[in-house]
Amino acid sequence: MGLGKNEDQGVTGAAKFVTSTLGNTVGAVTNTLGGVVGAAGRGVGETVTAVTGGVGEPVGKGLTSLTDGVEDGAGRLARGTKDAGEWK
């Protein structure tokens, strides 16, 4: 079998289609959940800081930092999952 389009036919093509679809779906869901956690954490962190002033500021900033890290990690995981699904 030659190189090029023929590589994506038959069993290999079907496997790539399935893994690409699953990878993109799982990646998108992971990315969305990470974004939700990040946004919620920033909102709660800002609220804690606003309500408590300087006393609660370290807690608010810590929460924001923690959830930003979760969001970043989820984004990296999502990208890796999509890449794996595309056989990269």
C-alpha positions, 0 to 999 in steps of 0.5 A, a space after each residue: 500500500 502506498 503513502 498518502 490517502 490510502 493510509 487512512 482507509 480501511 481499518 486504520 481509517 476507521 480507528 482514526 475516525 473513532 479515536 478522533 471523535 472520542 478524543 475531541 469529545 473528551 477533550 472538549 468536555 474536559 476543557 469546558 469543565 476546567 473553564 467552569 472551575 476556573 471561572 467559579 474559583 475566580 468569582 468566589 476568590 474575588 467575592 471573599 476578597 471583597 467581603 473580607 477586605 485585607 484580612 481575607 485577601 490571601 484566602 481569596 487570592 489562594 483560591 483564585 490561584 488554585 482554580 486557575 491551576 485546575 483550569 490550566 491543567 484541564 486545558 493541557 489535558 484536553 489538548 493532549 487528549 485531542 492530539 492523541 485522538 488525532 494520532 499526533 
